[in-house]
Amino acid sequence: MKTVFLSALAALALAACASGPDTASPPAGFDAAADQFTGWVRVTGEEFQLFGEQRDLRTPGSRACVSGALPRNAQRASGDLSGSQVRFTGRTLAWAERNHGQSHDWQGSNITNGCRKDVVILADRAEVLR
């Protein structure tokens, strides 16, 4: 009985480590299975942060967002998107499946997951809505 309990505890600890430290589920209403993601964006270097509500975008330190990136050249040119309502087309990646220890390279853009969610957005294109 003690062995079964310890095995279950070890499996639980391993699962917790796989998602990475300090990650959480995406905000309510975020559909990780979708291929389009709409919200208010803040661009921070090689990644963007997508917020569901404009008020969350304006709240300093808010983590009510999902991190993501466009391919390198598009990401570098996206600084003027900050503060806009944007629709990104692409897919999500489970943060536990990233290709580097503390970040993920998405076609030359380095995602560090500033929103600290279990998924990130790998965007192919962006469309400004407002």
SULHUNOR-V875488 format. One record per backbone hydrogen bond with DSSP energy under -0.5 kcal/mol. NH is the residue of the N-H (numbers start at 1). CO is the residue of the C=O. Records with the same first field share a line. If there is no record, write none. Layout:
# SULHUNOR-V875488
NH->CO, CO
This chain:
# SULHUNOR-V875488
5->1
6->2
7->3
8->4
9->5
10->6
11->7
12->8
13->9
14->10
15->11
16->12
17->13
18->14
19->15
20->17
23->20
24->116
30->27
31->29
32->30
34->31
37->88
39->86
40->51
41->84
42->49
44->42, 47
47->44
48->68
49->42
50->66
51->40, 49
52->64
56->53
57->53
58->54
59->56
60->58
62->59
65->63
66->50
68->48
69->121
72->107
74->71
75->71
76->72
77->73
78->75
81->78
82->79
83->41
84->81
86->39, 84
87->127
88->37, 86
89->125
90->35
91->122
93->120
95->118
97->94
98->95
100->103
104->111
106->104, 109
107->105
109->106
111->104, 109
112->110
116->113
118->24
120->93
121->67
122->91, 120
123->69, 121
124->89
125->89
127->87
129->85
130->85
